[in-house]
Each structure stands twice: as C-alpha cells, then as structure tokens.
Amino acid sequence: MSARSGGGASVAIRVSGVRHDYFAGRKSAGLGAAIGPALDGVDLEITSGEFVALLGPNGSGKSTLLSAISTALRPTSGEVSWCPESRPAMSEVRSRLGVVFQSPGLDALLTVRENLETAAAMQGMARDESVRRIGELADRLEIAHRLDQRCGTLSGGLRRRADLARAMLHGPDLLLLDEPGTGLDLRARRAFQGLVASLRAERTKAGGKPLTVVMSTHLMDEAEEADRVVLMHAGRVAADDSPERLRSRIGPAVLRVFDGDQAGAVAMVGAMVGAGSIDGLDERHGVRSVVPPEDVAERERVLSMLIERGTAFEYGRPTLGDAYLSLTGAALETEEHVGGMNGESGTRSRRSGRGHRVGTNVEGRA
C-alpha cells in the first residue's frame, strides 16, 4: 500500500483503505459469496493538478479503482473522498468529473455535433454556451471538419478526440481516462496524449483551477507521460513514484536475451550472471532479462560474447515493465513478450542470415 501527494497542493482525491470484493451471484439477494478482492486495502492521495497513471495488467485492480474514483462503484469498505477539505455534495462531485471510457461513450448513429449537443444538454448547459464550447473544443482537438459526420464512421483516433471533447465540455476539474489507448496505434496514442497535455497546460496558463488527470492503462508509453505512476498488482498498490524513479530502481540498463533455444539462452545468461551480472529479472517465452555488469569492460565482453554466439539481444534503459516485474514478480505484459525498450534508445542485435544486424531500437510495446 502506498500514499503520496505533492507538498502544499490541495488534495483532489483521497482513497482510504478501500476494499472491493467480487461476489458470485447477487449479493443483494443473499445468493452471493465473496470470491476474492478486486481491491485489497488501497490508500492513495492525488493532489490538484497532478497526472497520475494507474498501471497494471488485466485483473490488477486499476479499472476497479478508477470506477470507485468516478463514483460509478461503491467499494465494499473504505472511503473515497473528493476535495476532502471542502467535502462537496455528490451531485457537485459528479459535475466536476469528466470521463473518457474504455469504449467511447458516443452514439455511433449520431454525428459528432449531435453527440456533443446531447452531452451538453445533460450537463444543463445553456444553448449559447454549448455552441461556443463545442466550437472551441472542436477547433482545439482538430475535429471541427468532422462535426457533421456520424461517429460510427470515424477512425479510432478521431472517436477518442470526440470523446475527449464530450468529457471536457463542461470544464471539469478532474478528468478520468479508462484505458484511452485501447484500439489505437502508437501514433494515435501519442497524439491523444499530446492533446491531454495541452489541455492541462492551457488550464494552468489561464490561471484557473488546474486539471487533475487519473488514467488507468496497461501500456508503458502512456504511463511514461504521467507525473506519478501507481503500479497496481492483485488489488494493491505495489509502488507509487515518478516514472524515472521507478525505472531507476532496476539500475542503469537492462539486457534482454532472445533465443529460440530456451535452454541455450538460460545457459548463456547463467554464464553472464557468473561473470558479474546482477540477478535475472525475467525468464519466459524464450526471453531472459538481466541487469548487466556495471564495469564497462566486463559489459563489453558480455555483449561481444552474445554477438559471437549469434544470439539476438537488446540492451538499453529499464522500462516500467521491468520495474513492475521486479517489484511484483509478475509480468506487466498480458500476452506474449514483445521485444522493445518502449521508446528508450537501446542497442539490438538480431541474427540475419549468417551475420548480425546491430541497430537502435526505438520502439516497443507492453
């Protein structure tokens, strides 16, 4: 469990001892029994203006925690407080929230404009105000030319932009993003991240109340954009820190060895550990990750040995996935391991015919 907050800033959200149980059947009818906690005593404090990412694989509890923060779920025990210094009424809390759901909350048969007008009406916005606000956001999010297009015909990235406009129409103080990168390619994800960052910056520049952002995600590149990353595992907070400090817990670099012959890869890594490498981090799907020797000469010898053997490898800065694995003993990836230093520059050696191709690996995914 963990709780951190910025010094001096007002508290936007306080999560205190929150537990939420899964039930088999309907609890209200007396037919259900608790079969395990989705959240198991979570403590968390988020200050006004922060961007916090809840990072973890499916089943880690991040989406359940986001649901509790959004008021959509009442936890079994514990408390979620919004602006605890003033303790606003629940109706006021909800009026301050903007939510971008995992599946866009847009009617596919309506145009973007019609969706936004409907959302504005539900928020009780006056007609003149909603027209002005829709125009402003459409220009800012670069969807003005799509306002009269049906949402069902939009690309995934444009639907996300339209959904962000819907969530921001009423000028919320707290923006909740539930797996916003789902279904988007890397370029669309980064464009969306840039839009969120610019909305935060504009709010700060205007001198108004800062925009607080809480996002659930299983993607390392999304979490890297946050001020703080909360690693969720088995319904608990495994760690809570900045992305840089979480990665620095591993060390300056990580070496990943890829080999179709798993026994051969393990034997090679064993030799490296014996040569001075720190404990191995991972061993699965034909991949073994270790923290390489700090001594430059010894490290170069290890890398040369891998190249001579014809073993594919990556060498670069640790990722949040490495930090997650080290702290929880579980992999952040939900499917098979995919090579890549997730945006961090690193050297990759791959077998190509009888020789090697050595280059810079600049992209990967969780």
ChimeraX attribute file (.defattr): number of C-alpha atoms within 10 A of each C-alpha:
attribute: neighborCount
match mode: 1-to-1
recipient: residues
	/A:1	15
	/A:2	16
	/A:3	17
	/A:4	14
	/A:5	18
	/A:6	13
	/A:7	8
	/A:8	7
	/A:9	12
	/A:10	15
	/A:11	20
	/A:12	20
	/A:13	21
	/A:14	20
	/A:15	20
	/A:16	17
	/A:17	17
	/A:18	22
	/A:19	21
	/A:20	24
	/A:21	17
	/A:22	15
	/A:23	14
	/A:24	12
	/A:25	12
	/A:26	10
	/A:27	12
	/A:28	7
	/A:29	7
	/A:30	8
	/A:31	10
	/A:32	13
	/A:33	13
	/A:34	12
	/A:35	10
	/A:36	14
	/A:37	17
	/A:38	22
	/A:39	27
	/A:40	21
	/A:41	20
	/A:42	23
	/A:43	20
	/A:44	20
	/A:45	17
	/A:46	25
	/A:47	21
	/A:48	20
	/A:49	23
	/A:50	22
	/A:51	24
	/A:52	24
	/A:53	29
	/A:54	26
	/A:55	30
	/A:56	31
	/A:57	21
	/A:58	16
	/A:59	15
	/A:60	22
	/A:61	26
	/A:62	31
	/A:63	23
	/A:64	19
	/A:65	25
	/A:66	19
	/A:67	16
	/A:68	18
	/A:69	22
	/A:70	21
	/A:71	15
	/A:72	11
	/A:73	13
	/A:74	16
	/A:75	21
	/A:76	13
	/A:77	15
	/A:78	16
	/A:79	18
	/A:80	23
	/A:81	17
	/A:82	25
	/A:83	17
	/A:84	13
	/A:85	10
	/A:86	7
	/A:87	11
	/A:88	13
	/A:89	9
	/A:90	11
	/A:91	8
	/A:92	11
	/A:93	18
	/A:94	16
	/A:95	15
	/A:96	16
	/A:97	20
	/A:98	23
	/A:99	22
	/A:100	23
	/A:101	17
	/A:102	17
	/A:103	14
	/A:104	20
	/A:105	18
	/A:106	23
	/A:107	13
	/A:108	15
	/A:109	13
	/A:110	16
	/A:111	20
	/A:112	30
	/A:113	22
	/A:114	18
	/A:115	21
	/A:116	25
	/A:117	20
	/A:118	16
	/A:119	20
	/A:120	22
	/A:121	12
	/A:122	9
	/A:123	13
	/A:124	12
	/A:125	16
	/A:126	10
	/A:127	12
	/A:128	8
	/A:129	13
	/A:130	21
	/A:131	15
	/A:132	12
	/A:133	21
	/A:134	23
	/A:135	15
	/A:136	15
	/A:137	20
	/A:138	21
	/A:139	12
	/A:140	15
	/A:141	19
	/A:142	14
	/A:143	19
	/A:144	17
	/A:145	9
	/A:146	16
	/A:147	18
	/A:148	13
	/A:149	16
	/A:150	18
	/A:151	25
	/A:152	15
	/A:153	12
	/A:154	16
	/A:155	11
	/A:156	19
	/A:157	19
	/A:158	19
	/A:159	21
	/A:160	27
	/A:161	24
	/A:162	30
	/A:163	23
	/A:164	25
	/A:165	24
	/A:166	26
	/A:167	24
	/A:168	22
	/A:169	23
	/A:170	21
	/A:171	15
	/A:172	19
	/A:173	21
	/A:174	28
	/A:175	24
	/A:176	23
	/A:177	22
	/A:178	22
	/A:179	21
	/A:180	24
	/A:181	24
	/A:182	15
	/A:183	14
	/A:184	15
	/A:185	11
	/A:186	15
	/A:187	10
	/A:188	18
	/A:189	20
	/A:190	16
	/A:191	14
	/A:192	22
	/A:193	17
	/A:194	13
	/A:195	17
	/A:196	19
	/A:197	16
	/A:198	14
	/A:199	17
	/A:200	19
	/A:201	14
	/A:202	14
	/A:203	16
	/A:204	14
	/A:205	10
	/A:206	9
	/A:207	8
	/A:208	10
	/A:209	12
	/A:210	20
	/A:211	22
	/A:212	21
	/A:213	25
	/A:214	23
	/A:215	24
	/A:216	28
	/A:217	23
	/A:218	26
	/A:219	22
	/A:220	24
	/A:221	23
	/A:222	21
	/A:223	25
	/A:224	18
	/A:225	18
	/A:226	21
	/A:227	16
	/A:228	24
	/A:229	27
	/A:230	27
	/A:231	29
	/A:232	31
	/A:233	26
	/A:234	19
	/A:235	25
	/A:236	24
	/A:237	25
	/A:238	17
	/A:239	19
	/A:240	22
	/A:241	17
	/A:242	19
	/A:243	21
	/A:244	15
	/A:245	14
	/A:246	24
	/A:247	20
	/A:248	16
	/A:249	13
	/A:250	22
	/A:251	15
	/A:252	13
	/A:253	18
	/A:254	23
	/A:255	25
	/A:256	25
	/A:257	25
	/A:258	23
	/A:259	19
	/A:260	12
	/A:261	12
	/A:262	17
	/A:263	11
	/A:264	14
	/A:265	21
	/A:266	21
	/A:267	12
	/A:268	20
	/A:269	25
	/A:270	16
	/A:271	13
	/A:272	24
	/A:273	18
	/A:274	11
	/A:275	15
	/A:276	16
	/A:277	21
	/A:278	16
	/A:279	14
	/A:280	20
	/A:281	18
	/A:282	17
	/A:283	16
	/A:284	13
	/A:285	13
	/A:286	16
	/A:287	21
	/A:288	22
	/A:289	22
	/A:290	24
	/A:291	23
	/A:292	28
	/A:293	21
	/A:294	14
	/A:295	11
	/A:296	10
	/A:297	9
	/A:298	16
	/A:299	17
	/A:300	13
	/A:301	15
	/A:302	22
	/A:303	19
	/A:304	12
	/A:305	14
	/A:306	19
	/A:307	19
	/A:308	11
	/A:309	11
	/A:310	17
	/A:311	21
	/A:312	22
	/A:313	23
	/A:314	24
	/A:315	24
	/A:316	21
	/A:317	23
	/A:318	24
	/A:319	26
	/A:320	28
	/A:321	25
	/A:322	24
	/A:323	24
	/A:324	24
	/A:325	16
	/A:326	16
	/A:327	16
	/A:328	15
	/A:329	13
	/A:330	15
	/A:331	20
	/A:332	26
	/A:333	19
	/A:334	12
	/A:335	9
	/A:336	10
	/A:337	15
	/A:338	13
	/A:339	18
	/A:340	22
	/A:341	28
	/A:342	24
	/A:343	16
	/A:344	17
	/A:345	15
	/A:346	21
	/A:347	18
	/A:348	23
	/A:349	22
	/A:350	17
	/A:351	15
	/A:352	11
	/A:353	7
	/A:354	6
	/A:355	11
	/A:356	16
	/A:357	12
	/A:358	16
	/A:359	12
	/A:360	14
	/A:361	20
	/A:362	15
	/A:363	15
	/A:364	15
	/A:365	17
	/A:366	22
